Amino acid sequence: MKGFLGIDVGSVSTNLVFLDDDRVVRQVLYLRTQGRPLKTLQEGLQQMARLLPPKTVVRGVGTTGSGRHLAGVMVGADVVKNEITAHAVAASAAVPGVQTVLEIGGQDSKLIILRHGLVIDFAMNTVCAAGTGSFLDQQAARLNLPVDQFGELALQAVSPVRIAGRCAVFAESDMIHKQQMGHSLADIVAGLCRALVRNYLNNVAKGKPLLSPIVFQGGVAANAGMRQAFAEILGEKIIVPPNYHVMGAVGAALLAAEHALTGIPSRFKGFQVAQHSFATGGFSCSGCPNSCEIVEIREEGQIIARWGDRCGRWSQELDQTGQEQEMEKIS
């Protein structure tokens, strides 16, 4: 089998997707990052190698997410793109003509506005955790509910209560107050879902036109209560694609497939990099008043990448060294 690998390294999850030559999703991995992006990615590569048929040819690799540069250097990615681009590409492939993408992950929320297949506007909320997957996990644990039952319980509500959802702290204290007043758990959970949707629309959407088709993706899209709340408040049908929880990785793989059309050979190092020793470090440059924080990554003890310098002094020096080594190999 031949195909393309997409990798999305985020603060909460690290996702890997393999598409075949027909752009069909063949394998999906969803792993908890747990503050160890390098280690988790290596574990993901090992698992993916076991899932794929022997002698599978990886024709291209794309990375995205907050750890996209780290992952790109580690695996030898052909395409390194931001989350907005990756999610927009994946949503457009899943729902042709999509005009609005609601994306809520573990730590942040995004809104992407598309017209005629092009991103014309976007917004992100990374300040408050209200409405994100981590906040919902916390509330499910506090209520002693399995998180996968959280949304289903909201659908049983008779009279959802109004919860203050502008802040995670206020939302939690308001939920406790409603419990003390004797409201049912289903009504409280449904009220929380509606509050989080209002928070998203007020803080992320901020009056932007949300036209259908509307696609809801990210881990929180699994929550039936959140899906229903969006549908009721927006008065529109909410579409949840099959691979909603790994759409960033799907988009990265699709971008890698597009890059492969150029005919440039893939830079993928192979699944064996999962066995290599990687380490990250850094230092503060004292070359000028900027005092840039330089990040570097080592593979088997050798520095393979640096970034963070505004002037390019350290990254360019590494690039030059790499070019000289290549010239030595050729000569």
Residue frames as qw, qx, qy, qz and C-alpha x, y, z in Angstrom:
[[0.000, 0.887, 0.462, 0.000, 0.00, 0.00, 0.00],
 [0.388, 0.197, -0.008, 0.900, 1.08, 3.56, -0.72],
 [0.210, -0.840, -0.477, -0.154, -0.17, 6.67, 0.98],
 [0.154, 0.618, -0.176, 0.751, 0.36, 9.74, 3.12],
 [0.524, -0.385, -0.619, 0.441, 0.95, 10.27, 6.83],
 [0.114, -0.743, -0.072, -0.656, -0.59, 13.16, 8.75],
 [0.547, -0.235, -0.590, 0.545, 0.57, 14.12, 12.25],
 [0.215, -0.772, -0.111, -0.587, -1.11, 16.58, 14.63],
 [0.554, -0.127, -0.585, 0.578, 0.83, 17.22, 17.84],
 [0.261, -0.741, -0.144, -0.602, -1.19, 19.22, 20.36],
 [0.133, -0.499, 0.586, -0.624, -1.01, 19.96, 24.06],
 [0.730, -0.152, 0.431, -0.508, -3.66, 17.35, 24.92],
 [0.897, 0.158, 0.411, -0.041, -3.49, 14.79, 22.12],
 [0.044, -0.517, 0.678, 0.521, -1.11, 13.56, 19.43],
 [0.783, 0.375, 0.380, -0.320, -2.94, 12.20, 16.40],
 [0.135, -0.363, 0.755, 0.529, -1.66, 10.20, 13.43],
 [0.735, 0.458, 0.312, -0.391, -3.63, 9.40, 10.28],
 [0.300, -0.237, 0.753, 0.535, -2.68, 7.38, 7.22],
 [0.630, 0.557, 0.117, -0.528, -4.45, 8.03, 3.89],
 [0.711, 0.095, 0.602, 0.350, -4.09, 5.75, 0.89],
 [0.258, -0.040, 0.460, 0.849, -3.52, 7.01, -2.65],
 [0.094, -0.565, -0.655, -0.494, -7.26, 7.55, -3.06],
 [0.099, -0.392, 0.254, -0.879, -7.28, 9.89, -0.02],
 [0.754, -0.425, -0.377, -0.330, -9.23, 7.34, 2.02],
 [0.326, -0.649, 0.548, -0.415, -8.46, 7.17, 5.75],
 [0.761, 0.113, -0.638, -0.040, -6.94, 3.75, 6.44],
 [0.641, -0.264, -0.573, 0.438, -5.57, 4.08, 9.98],
 [0.189, -0.802, 0.007, -0.567, -6.20, 6.51, 12.85],
 [0.617, -0.192, -0.565, 0.513, -4.34, 6.90, 16.14],
 [0.244, -0.814, -0.033, -0.526, -5.42, 9.19, 18.98],
 [0.703, -0.129, -0.500, 0.490, -2.91, 9.37, 21.84],
 [0.360, -0.921, -0.141, 0.046, -2.72, 11.55, 24.95],
 [0.452, 0.715, -0.309, 0.434, 0.35, 13.80, 24.73],
 [0.769, -0.579, -0.219, 0.161, 0.75, 13.98, 28.54],
 [0.205, -0.940, 0.233, 0.144, 3.38, 16.69, 28.28],
 [0.540, -0.384, 0.651, 0.371, 5.75, 14.40, 26.34],
 [0.628, 0.646, -0.041, -0.432, 5.32, 15.26, 22.64],
 [0.274, 0.587, -0.738, -0.189, 8.51, 13.57, 21.45],
 [0.216, -0.141, 0.947, -0.191, 7.95, 10.36, 23.38],
 [0.591, 0.390, 0.532, -0.464, 4.26, 10.20, 22.47],
 [0.568, 0.654, -0.266, -0.423, 5.01, 10.76, 18.78],
 [0.133, 0.444, -0.882, -0.085, 7.58, 7.97, 18.82],
 [0.387, 0.097, 0.861, -0.316, 5.02, 5.65, 20.42],
 [0.610, 0.559, 0.226, -0.514, 2.52, 6.68, 17.75],
 [0.421, 0.619, -0.570, -0.338, 4.96, 5.93, 14.95],
 [0.091, -0.238, 0.964, -0.078, 5.66, 2.49, 16.42],
 [0.497, 0.314, 0.696, -0.412, 1.95, 1.71, 16.62],
 [0.570, 0.647, -0.058, -0.503, 1.27, 3.02, 13.12],
 [0.219, 0.522, -0.788, -0.242, 4.09, 0.90, 11.70],
 [0.233, -0.010, 0.957, -0.173, 2.49, -2.19, 13.26],
 [0.521, 0.485, 0.485, -0.508, -0.98, -1.29, 11.93],
 [0.492, 0.663, -0.288, -0.486, 0.09, -0.74, 8.32],
 [0.977, 0.204, 0.065, 0.013, 0.76, -3.65, 5.95],
 [0.676, -0.389, 0.349, 0.520, 4.41, -4.69, 5.52],
 [0.450, 0.071, 0.464, 0.760, 6.36, -2.71, 2.92],
 [0.130, 0.889, 0.433, -0.077, 3.89, 0.20, 3.02],
 [0.477, 0.237, 0.127, 0.837, 5.32, 3.16, 1.09],
 [0.116, -0.804, -0.349, 0.467, 4.89, 6.58, 2.70],
 [0.501, 0.535, 0.335, 0.592, 4.82, 9.04, -0.21],
 [0.077, 0.578, -0.057, 0.810, 4.57, 12.15, 1.94],
 [0.441, -0.459, -0.637, 0.435, 4.24, 13.42, 5.51],
 [0.050, -0.663, -0.096, -0.741, 2.53, 16.52, 6.86],
 [0.402, -0.310, -0.653, 0.562, 2.59, 17.91, 10.41],
 [0.179, -0.654, -0.183, -0.712, 0.39, 20.42, 12.20],
 [0.666, -0.639, -0.379, 0.068, -0.55, 21.46, 15.72],
 [0.275, -0.943, 0.184, -0.041, 1.34, 23.39, 18.37],
 [0.613, -0.505, 0.553, 0.251, 4.22, 20.87, 18.10],
 [0.801, 0.581, 0.140, -0.048, 4.29, 20.82, 14.29],
 [0.304, 0.833, -0.457, 0.072, 7.84, 22.17, 13.93],
 [0.428, -0.495, 0.737, -0.168, 9.19, 19.71, 16.48],
 [0.811, 0.165, 0.548, -0.123, 7.39, 16.81, 14.81],
 [0.658, 0.745, -0.052, -0.095, 8.38, 17.99, 11.35],
 [0.108, 0.761, -0.636, 0.067, 12.08, 17.97, 12.17],
 [0.568, -0.314, 0.734, -0.200, 11.83, 14.66, 13.96],
 [0.768, 0.255, 0.585, -0.065, 10.11, 12.67, 11.18],
 [0.256, -0.161, 0.577, 0.759, 11.33, 14.60, 8.13],
 [0.389, 0.650, 0.571, -0.317, 8.03, 16.19, 7.14],
 [0.379, 0.305, 0.506, 0.712, 7.40, 17.45, 3.63],
 [0.152, -0.643, -0.291, -0.692, 4.72, 19.93, 4.75],
 [0.302, -0.309, -0.621, 0.654, 4.47, 21.82, 8.05],
 [0.134, -0.506, -0.371, -0.767, 1.25, 23.84, 8.33],
 [0.197, -0.143, 0.495, -0.834, -0.72, 25.65, 11.04],
 [0.220, 0.266, 0.893, -0.289, -3.91, 24.23, 12.52],
 [0.427, 0.554, 0.187, -0.690, -6.22, 26.65, 10.71],
 [0.398, 0.474, -0.592, -0.516, -5.03, 25.52, 7.28],
 [0.079, 0.107, -0.991, -0.015, -5.06, 21.82, 8.20],
 [0.273, 0.358, 0.764, -0.461, -8.57, 21.89, 9.70],
 [0.447, 0.565, -0.015, -0.694, -9.94, 23.92, 6.80],
 [0.322, 0.378, -0.766, -0.408, -8.52, 21.49, 4.23],
 [0.008, 0.062, 0.988, -0.142, -9.90, 18.46, 6.10],
 [0.346, 0.455, 0.551, -0.608, -13.35, 20.02, 6.55],
 [0.438, 0.539, -0.274, -0.666, -13.54, 20.98, 2.86],
 [0.246, 0.236, -0.905, -0.256, -12.66, 17.42, 1.86],
 [0.071, 0.211, 0.926, -0.304, -15.27, 15.91, 4.22],
 [0.233, 0.727, 0.576, -0.292, -18.05, 18.41, 3.45],
 [0.365, 0.226, 0.396, 0.812, -17.60, 20.11, 0.06],
 [0.088, -0.657, -0.344, -0.664, -18.86, 23.68, 0.16],
 [0.524, -0.582, -0.490, 0.382, -18.49, 24.02, 3.94],
 [0.128, 0.788, 0.061, 0.599, -18.69, 27.67, 5.02],
 [0.377, -0.733, 0.325, -0.464, -18.20, 27.45, 8.79],
 [0.730, 0.051, -0.642, 0.227, -15.93, 25.21, 10.87],
 [0.541, -0.722, 0.209, -0.378, -16.40, 25.04, 14.63],
 [0.747, 0.206, -0.571, 0.270, -13.36, 23.37, 16.18],
 [0.496, -0.721, 0.281, -0.393, -13.09, 22.76, 19.92],
 [0.695, 0.265, -0.636, 0.206, -10.18, 20.75, 21.23],
 [0.690, -0.357, -0.534, 0.333, -8.68, 19.92, 24.57],
 [0.429, -0.420, -0.239, 0.764, -7.20, 23.33, 25.38],
 [0.031, 0.333, -0.125, -0.934, -8.45, 25.82, 22.80],
 [0.500, 0.608, 0.591, -0.179, -11.27, 26.70, 20.43],
 [0.182, -0.207, 0.475, 0.836, -11.17, 27.83, 16.82],
 [0.528, 0.659, 0.422, -0.331, -13.58, 29.25, 14.28],
 [0.297, -0.180, 0.605, 0.716, -12.83, 29.10, 10.56],
 [0.504, 0.653, 0.274, -0.495, -14.90, 30.95, 7.96],
 [0.383, -0.082, 0.714, 0.580, -14.63, 29.70, 4.37],
 [0.540, 0.645, 0.174, -0.512, -16.13, 30.99, 1.15],
 [0.751, 0.604, -0.213, -0.163, -15.76, 29.09, -2.12],
 [0.950, 0.036, -0.178, 0.256, -13.17, 26.79, -0.54],
 [0.443, 0.456, -0.297, 0.712, -10.92, 29.59, 0.74],
 [0.457, -0.549, -0.504, 0.486, -10.35, 30.71, 4.34],
 [0.136, 0.715, 0.164, 0.666, -11.44, 34.35, 4.57],
 [0.298, -0.674, 0.297, -0.607, -11.48, 34.71, 8.37],
 [0.734, -0.170, -0.637, 0.162, -10.65, 32.81, 11.53],
 [0.320, -0.717, 0.287, -0.548, -10.49, 33.28, 15.28],
 [0.661, -0.008, -0.704, 0.259, -9.00, 31.43, 18.23],
 [0.508, -0.738, 0.105, -0.432, -9.62, 31.43, 21.95],
 [0.734, 0.126, -0.570, 0.347, -6.65, 30.29, 24.03],
 [0.059, -0.501, 0.397, -0.767, -7.21, 32.45, 27.12],
 [0.594, -0.228, 0.461, -0.619, -10.06, 30.75, 28.99],
 [0.022, -0.122, 0.988, 0.095, -10.57, 27.00, 29.27],
 [0.522, 0.303, 0.532, -0.594, -14.37, 27.27, 29.44],
 [0.739, 0.514, -0.011, -0.436, -15.88, 25.15, 26.71],
 [0.366, 0.564, -0.730, -0.125, -12.77, 23.13, 25.90],
 [0.815, -0.034, -0.567, -0.112, -12.35, 19.40, 26.32],
 [0.399, 0.130, -0.682, 0.599, -10.22, 19.70, 29.44],
 [0.305, -0.165, 0.323, -0.881, -12.90, 21.75, 31.21],
 [0.799, -0.078, -0.246, -0.542, -15.61, 19.25, 30.29],
 [0.695, 0.088, -0.684, 0.202, -13.38, 16.42, 31.54],
 [0.113, 0.172, -0.592, 0.779, -12.97, 18.22, 34.86],
 [0.529, -0.119, 0.155, -0.826, -16.70, 18.78, 35.29],
 [0.827, -0.005, -0.474, -0.303, -17.53, 15.19, 34.37],
 [0.543, 0.094, -0.714, 0.433, -15.05, 13.97, 36.99],
 [0.115, -0.161, 0.457, -0.867, -16.46, 16.38, 39.59],
 [0.698, -0.040, 0.017, -0.715, -19.98, 15.11, 38.91],
 [0.473, -0.205, 0.853, -0.082, -18.69, 11.50, 38.99],
 [0.770, 0.514, 0.213, -0.313, -19.83, 10.95, 35.40],
 [0.668, 0.005, 0.527, 0.526, -17.96, 9.10, 32.62],
 [0.031, 0.494, -0.191, -0.847, -17.12, 11.83, 30.12],
 [0.062, -0.042, -0.800, -0.595, -18.63, 9.79, 27.28],
 [0.125, -0.575, -0.809, 0.009, -22.01, 9.90, 29.11],
 [0.121, -0.397, -0.236, 0.879, -21.82, 13.62, 29.82],
 [0.201, 0.121, -0.378, -0.896, -23.39, 14.70, 26.54],
 [0.334, -0.280, -0.841, -0.320, -26.02, 11.95, 26.49],
 [0.215, -0.482, -0.680, 0.509, -27.24, 13.05, 29.93],
 [0.047, 0.295, 0.000, -0.954, -27.77, 16.57, 28.58],
 [0.284, -0.102, -0.663, -0.685, -30.25, 15.20, 26.03],
 [0.345, -0.435, -0.830, 0.058, -32.46, 13.98, 28.90],
 [0.077, -0.147, -0.343, 0.924, -32.95, 17.49, 30.31],
 [0.045, 0.696, 0.716, 0.030, -36.50, 18.73, 30.84],
 [0.008, -0.983, -0.148, -0.104, -35.77, 22.33, 31.79],
 [0.708, 0.195, -0.181, 0.654, -32.09, 23.29, 31.32],
 [0.354, -0.835, -0.204, 0.369, -30.90, 25.82, 33.89],
 [0.392, 0.873, -0.102, 0.272, -28.95, 28.94, 32.98],
 [0.797, -0.377, -0.005, 0.472, -25.25, 28.67, 33.87],
 [0.029, 0.947, -0.218, -0.235, -22.76, 31.54, 33.83],
 [0.926, 0.140, 0.228, 0.265, -20.38, 30.30, 31.13],
 [0.331, 0.917, -0.170, 0.144, -18.09, 33.26, 30.44],
 [0.014, 0.680, -0.683, 0.266, -15.42, 31.92, 32.80],
 [0.644, 0.028, -0.765, 0.017, -14.47, 28.38, 33.79],
 [0.161, 0.004, -0.706, 0.689, -14.31, 29.33, 37.48],
 [0.423, 0.051, 0.194, -0.884, -17.72, 31.06, 37.45],
 [0.694, 0.049, -0.522, -0.493, -19.28, 28.21, 35.49],
 [0.509, -0.010, -0.829, 0.231, -18.13, 25.64, 38.03],
 [0.013, 0.074, 0.595, -0.800, -19.29, 27.68, 41.03],
 [0.535, 0.069, -0.070, -0.839, -22.66, 28.30, 39.35],
 [0.657, 0.009, -0.708, -0.259, -23.08, 24.57, 38.71],
 [0.313, -0.065, -0.802, 0.504, -22.45, 23.84, 42.38],
 [0.251, 0.086, 0.317, -0.911, -25.01, 26.50, 43.34],
 [0.645, 0.050, -0.357, -0.674, -27.63, 24.97, 41.03],
 [0.563, -0.028, -0.824, 0.056, -26.98, 21.53, 42.54],
 [0.113, -0.093, -0.671, 0.727, -27.49, 22.93, 46.03],
 [0.426, 0.094, 0.058, -0.898, -30.79, 24.43, 44.88],
 [0.614, 0.115, 0.725, -0.290, -32.01, 20.97, 43.88],
 [0.608, 0.558, -0.261, -0.500, -31.96, 21.08, 40.09],
 [0.968, 0.064, 0.242, 0.015, -31.59, 17.73, 38.33],
 [0.535, -0.424, 0.505, 0.528, -28.21, 16.67, 37.05],
 [0.501, 0.417, 0.617, 0.440, -29.53, 16.43, 33.48],
 [0.109, 0.948, 0.285, 0.094, -30.84, 20.01, 33.57],
 [0.375, -0.829, 0.242, 0.338, -27.52, 21.27, 34.99],
 [0.577, -0.154, 0.603, 0.529, -25.43, 19.46, 32.37],
 [0.390, 0.646, 0.547, 0.363, -27.67, 20.70, 29.55],
 [0.079, -0.987, -0.115, 0.076, -27.44, 24.22, 30.96],
 [0.497, -0.609, 0.398, 0.472, -23.67, 23.96, 31.05],
 [0.556, 0.209, 0.615, 0.518, -23.54, 22.87, 27.38],
 [0.210, 0.859, 0.397, 0.245, -25.67, 25.85, 26.37],
 [0.302, -0.919, 0.074, 0.243, -23.53, 28.18, 28.46],
 [0.570, -0.361, 0.505, 0.538, -20.35, 26.93, 26.80],
 [0.453, 0.498, 0.572, 0.469, -21.86, 27.40, 23.35],
 [0.000, -0.974, -0.220, -0.062, -22.86, 30.97, 24.25],
 [0.484, -0.731, 0.272, 0.397, -19.32, 31.54, 25.52],
 [0.588, 0.027, 0.577, 0.567, -17.90, 30.27, 22.21],
 [0.302, 0.724, 0.494, 0.374, -20.22, 32.46, 20.14],
 [0.172, -0.979, -0.100, 0.039, -19.51, 35.56, 22.25],
 [0.462, -0.742, 0.365, 0.320, -15.74, 35.17, 22.65],
 [0.516, -0.132, 0.679, 0.505, -14.66, 33.34, 19.48],
 [0.353, 0.573, 0.644, 0.363, -17.33, 34.04, 16.86],
 [0.165, -0.465, -0.144, 0.858, -17.92, 37.64, 18.02],
 [0.421, 0.654, 0.206, -0.594, -20.76, 38.31, 15.63],
 [0.012, 0.348, -0.737, -0.579, -19.14, 36.71, 12.57],
 [0.754, 0.192, -0.119, -0.617, -21.65, 35.30, 10.05],
 [0.352, -0.215, 0.910, -0.032, -21.92, 31.55, 10.64],
 [0.665, 0.325, -0.238, -0.629, -23.38, 30.26, 7.39],
 [0.827, -0.034, 0.556, -0.081, -24.27, 26.65, 6.62],
 [0.881, -0.205, -0.425, 0.016, -23.00, 24.07, 5.93],
 [0.290, -0.776, 0.435, -0.353, -21.56, 24.15, 9.45],
 [0.816, 0.108, -0.548, 0.151, -19.01, 21.49, 10.43],
 [0.540, -0.739, 0.290, -0.278, -18.25, 20.75, 14.09],
 [0.855, 0.222, -0.414, 0.220, -14.92, 19.00, 14.73],
 [0.006, 0.551, -0.603, 0.577, -12.41, 18.45, 17.50],
 [0.230, -0.032, -0.932, 0.279, -12.73, 16.14, 20.48],
 [0.255, 0.204, 0.512, -0.794, -15.67, 18.07, 21.97],
 [0.523, 0.142, -0.416, -0.730, -17.76, 17.25, 18.87],
 [0.359, -0.069, -0.931, 0.005, -18.26, 13.82, 20.46],
 [0.059, 0.229, 0.653, -0.719, -20.42, 15.50, 23.12],
 [0.020, 0.522, 0.772, 0.362, -24.07, 15.11, 22.08],
 [0.171, -0.798, -0.444, 0.369, -25.12, 17.90, 24.44],
 [0.193, -0.542, 0.223, 0.787, -22.75, 20.37, 22.79],
 [0.124, 0.131, 0.740, 0.648, -23.94, 19.35, 19.32],
 [0.069, -0.683, -0.721, -0.094, -27.56, 19.86, 20.31],
 [0.213, -0.758, -0.233, 0.571, -26.82, 23.21, 21.98],
 [0.175, -0.299, 0.434, 0.832, -25.07, 24.54, 18.86],
 [0.033, 0.338, 0.797, 0.500, -27.96, 23.36, 16.66],
 [0.143, -0.755, -0.628, 0.126, -30.61, 24.95, 18.89],
 [0.224, -0.724, -0.083, 0.647, -28.85, 28.29, 19.42],
 [0.115, -0.313, 0.514, 0.790, -27.72, 28.70, 15.80],
 [0.656, 0.457, 0.302, -0.519, -30.90, 27.24, 14.32],
 [0.520, 0.594, -0.529, -0.311, -28.82, 25.31, 11.80],
 [0.997, -0.015, -0.081, -0.005, -27.91, 21.69, 11.12],
 [0.255, -0.777, 0.575, 0.036, -24.56, 20.78, 12.66],
 [0.899, 0.328, -0.286, -0.041, -22.47, 18.29, 10.66],
 [0.531, -0.645, 0.549, 0.021, -19.95, 16.12, 12.52],
 [0.613, 0.526, -0.552, -0.208, -17.56, 14.37, 10.07],
 [0.950, -0.103, -0.294, -0.013, -16.53, 10.71, 10.61],
 [0.745, -0.001, -0.311, 0.590, -12.98, 11.54, 11.78],
 [0.148, -0.920, -0.144, -0.333, -13.97, 14.66, 13.74],
 [0.663, -0.730, 0.090, 0.138, -11.42, 14.05, 16.51],
 [0.660, -0.295, 0.395, 0.567, -8.37, 13.83, 14.20],
 [0.508, 0.812, 0.283, 0.054, -9.24, 16.34, 11.47],
 [0.089, -0.905, 0.354, 0.220, -5.98, 18.23, 11.94],
 [0.487, -0.336, 0.758, 0.276, -4.01, 15.10, 11.11],
 [0.614, 0.505, 0.598, 0.101, -6.31, 14.35, 8.16],
 [0.282, 0.953, 0.033, -0.104, -5.70, 17.85, 6.82],
 [0.261, -0.739, 0.563, 0.262, -1.94, 17.47, 7.24],
 [0.594, -0.003, 0.768, 0.239, -2.03, 14.19, 5.28],
 [0.516, 0.739, 0.431, 0.036, -4.09, 15.79, 2.51],
 [0.074, 0.955, -0.222, -0.181, -1.59, 18.65, 2.28],
 [0.439, -0.468, 0.714, 0.280, 1.23, 16.10, 2.03],
 [0.626, 0.357, 0.675, 0.159, -0.65, 14.40, -0.80],
 [0.358, 0.920, 0.148, -0.062, -0.97, 17.73, -2.60],
 [0.177, -0.827, 0.476, 0.242, 2.75, 18.38, -2.13],
 [0.638, -0.137, 0.720, 0.236, 3.57, 14.97, -3.60],
 [0.622, 0.689, 0.371, 0.008, 2.02, 16.09, -6.90],
 [0.086, 0.924, -0.304, -0.214, 5.07, 18.35, -7.40],
 [0.884, 0.363, -0.271, 0.115, 7.17, 15.24, -7.90],
 [0.030, 0.702, -0.583, 0.407, 9.61, 16.17, -5.14],
 [0.643, -0.048, -0.754, 0.130, 10.72, 13.00, -3.25],
 [0.614, -0.734, -0.193, -0.217, 9.50, 12.72, 0.34],
 [0.137, 0.645, -0.571, 0.489, 11.87, 13.68, 3.16],
 [0.836, -0.430, 0.041, -0.339, 10.29, 11.11, 5.51],
 [0.038, -0.628, 0.763, -0.149, 13.01, 9.42, 7.55],
 [0.587, -0.003, -0.799, -0.130, 11.04, 6.24, 8.01],
 [0.720, -0.581, -0.192, -0.326, 9.26, 4.66, 10.96],
 [0.800, -0.040, -0.394, 0.451, 12.63, 3.65, 12.39],
 [0.095, 0.533, -0.247, 0.804, 13.01, 7.17, 13.84],
 [0.708, -0.569, -0.128, -0.397, 10.75, 5.86, 16.60],
 [0.910, -0.236, -0.186, 0.285, 13.82, 3.98, 17.86],
 [0.473, 0.481, -0.190, 0.713, 16.16, 6.99, 17.75],
 [0.433, -0.522, -0.443, 0.587, 17.16, 9.05, 20.77],
 [0.122, 0.693, 0.232, 0.672, 15.76, 12.61, 20.67],
 [0.413, -0.536, -0.437, 0.593, 16.22, 15.42, 23.17],
 [0.137, 0.848, 0.235, 0.455, 15.24, 19.07, 23.27],
 [0.528, -0.433, -0.242, 0.689, 17.08, 21.93, 24.91],
 [0.210, 0.875, 0.244, 0.361, 17.71, 25.61, 24.57],
 [0.520, -0.291, -0.182, 0.782, 19.61, 28.68, 25.60],
 [0.084, 0.938, 0.243, -0.231, 19.30, 32.45, 25.66],
 [0.641, 0.426, 0.126, 0.626, 21.29, 34.31, 23.00],
 [0.335, -0.769, -0.147, 0.525, 23.22, 37.32, 24.29],
 [0.530, 0.190, 0.389, 0.729, 24.19, 38.61, 20.84],
 [0.025, -0.397, -0.207, -0.894, 21.81, 41.58, 20.97],
 [0.273, -0.110, 0.453, -0.841, 19.19, 43.21, 23.25],
 [0.709, -0.075, -0.381, -0.589, 16.47, 40.87, 21.90],
 [0.292, -0.331, 0.829, -0.344, 17.83, 38.03, 24.09],
 [0.747, 0.103, -0.399, -0.522, 16.09, 35.42, 21.94],
 [0.682, -0.268, 0.638, -0.235, 15.26, 32.07, 23.52],
 [0.442, 0.433, -0.691, -0.375, 16.76, 29.52, 21.15],
 [0.864, -0.087, 0.400, -0.292, 15.24, 26.04, 21.00],
 [0.306, 0.517, -0.756, -0.259, 17.26, 23.15, 19.65],
 [0.938, -0.056, 0.188, -0.285, 16.56, 19.48, 19.06],
 [0.044, -0.569, 0.812, 0.127, 19.14, 16.70, 19.02],
 [0.950, 0.131, -0.073, -0.272, 18.89, 13.32, 17.31],
 [0.942, -0.008, -0.135, 0.308, 21.33, 10.69, 18.54],
 [0.581, -0.546, -0.034, 0.603, 23.28, 13.50, 20.21],
 [0.350, 0.080, 0.355, 0.863, 23.60, 15.63, 17.07],
 [0.206, 0.537, 0.267, -0.773, 21.82, 18.97, 16.72],
 [0.334, 0.325, 0.762, 0.450, 19.40, 18.70, 13.78],
 [0.019, 0.726, 0.436, 0.532, 17.39, 21.92, 14.17],
 [0.244, -0.323, -0.398, 0.824, 17.28, 25.27, 15.94],
 [0.000, 0.653, 0.461, 0.601, 14.61, 27.96, 15.93],
 [0.394, -0.786, -0.401, 0.259, 13.52, 31.00, 17.93],
 [0.412, -0.359, 0.107, 0.831, 16.21, 33.44, 16.72],
 [0.338, 0.827, 0.279, -0.353, 14.78, 36.59, 15.13],
 [0.116, 0.791, -0.425, -0.426, 17.90, 37.34, 13.12],
 [0.928, 0.334, -0.119, -0.117, 18.45, 33.77, 11.93],
 [0.021, 0.757, -0.647, 0.094, 21.99, 33.60, 13.33],
 [0.461, -0.301, 0.817, -0.173, 21.70, 30.16, 14.93],
 [0.787, 0.349, 0.465, -0.206, 19.27, 28.53, 12.50],
 [0.586, 0.775, -0.210, -0.109, 21.21, 29.78, 9.47],
 [0.092, -0.664, 0.740, -0.044, 24.47, 28.57, 10.99],
 [0.635, -0.053, 0.755, -0.153, 22.96, 25.10, 11.34],
 [0.747, 0.603, 0.208, -0.188, 21.60, 25.21, 7.77],
 [0.328, 0.821, -0.460, -0.080, 25.04, 26.19, 6.46],
 [0.337, -0.454, 0.820, -0.082, 26.68, 23.34, 8.36],
 [0.745, 0.226, 0.598, -0.190, 24.17, 20.92, 6.89],
 [0.643, 0.749, -0.054, -0.154, 24.85, 22.18, 3.37],
 [0.080, 0.743, -0.665, -0.019, 28.60, 21.80, 3.86],
 [0.540, -0.207, 0.806, -0.127, 28.13, 18.22, 5.08],
 [0.774, 0.481, 0.369, -0.180, 26.02, 17.42, 2.02],
 [0.445, 0.825, -0.330, -0.111, 28.71, 18.90, -0.27],
 [0.217, -0.572, 0.790, -0.041, 31.33, 16.71, 1.45],
 [0.714, 0.104, 0.675, -0.154, 29.19, 13.61, 0.80],
 [0.693, 0.696, 0.108, -0.157, 28.82, 14.55, -2.88],
 [0.266, 0.815, -0.515, -0.020, 32.54, 15.24, -3.34]]
